Amino acid sequence: MRGLRLNRPAHRYFARLYLLLRYGRADGHAEAWWPGLALTLPSRGDGAIHYRGRFVAPLLPYPAPSEGRDEIIIVGSGPSLAAQARERIPLESALLLNGAIHLAGPHAPRPLGVIIEDERFVYRHWRTIVARVPAQAHCYFSTGVIRALCETAPEWLASQSIHHLDFVHRPYGKKRPDAAGLRNLPFLRWSDDGKAAISLSPELGLMPIGSVAGSAAQLALSLAPSRIGLAGIDLTNTSRPRFYESDADKAMSRIGAASERILATFSIIRDECARRGIVLENYSPVSRLAEIGVPYVSRLEG
């Protein structure tokens, strides 16, 4: 059909449909690694990524909490960043989410980490990933992202320090748990109404919240900084281009539909930060995070 723009190659839609029809909901999420990807998780010895029978790269464990880490800044791609002083973001303390990798580059400091959990971003931007993310960066990638990069840029993947993002609702190599199974996971902290949760042990699995910013926040909590800052996490103005896009070339955003769930989960993150004595602050003047009491700090204003 004229004008149809696929978010991933056609063969990935066929893989998803085939596995769902063959194995059903409990095992259909195997499409994230099928065909060809095999992960040896570092909890079971030396971690490794193999694709179609060939070794691609080591798979590293999550870093241990660092005593005295001053701050971690989670950097999204919100439109608000376009008008802010992005050069004030200390990249060595930044977790760059998806398109925020545009802040990185060969002449910039190596970021604290890069987080990508949606394979669709890889298929649209893998050349940018290769060009922007420096060698030996700590990259936190989901199963599907690792498989997509094995397809598109295996040599680049081999040059990075790769950590695996696994998700409790679609765990790698395991069946999808039911609601009771999720409730019984001891490392999840649930909201009072039981509708939202975060993982306190992301190396065992993350709780998805509808935004990669939630995964980054769960990781940041586990690293025990004294401050977590949120830049470009607008959760609003989703019709506007991301800070690195233009009106003529922008991808659709799904944040609007998930914003209430995202806010509910960040409320848990807010409370967990308070419990641990971690300062949580927001650097976007238009962010909906203000609705749940995350204070705005004008750190990036010119």
Secondary structure, DSSP 8 states (H G I E B T S, - for coil): -TT---SS-HHHHHHHHHHHHHH-TTTGGGGGTTTTEEEE-GGGSSEEEEETTEEEEEEB------TT--EEEEE---GGGGGS-GGGS-GGGEEEEGGGGGG--TTS---SEEEE--HHHHHHHHHHHHHHS-TT-EEEEEHHHHHHHHHH-HHHHHTSEEEEE-BTTS-TTS----HHHHHT-TTEEE-TTSS-EEES-TTT-B---SSHHHHHHHHHHHT--SEEEEES--SS-TTS--TT-BTTB-----HHHHHHHHHHHHHHHHHHHHHHT-EEEE--TT-GGGGGT--B--TT--
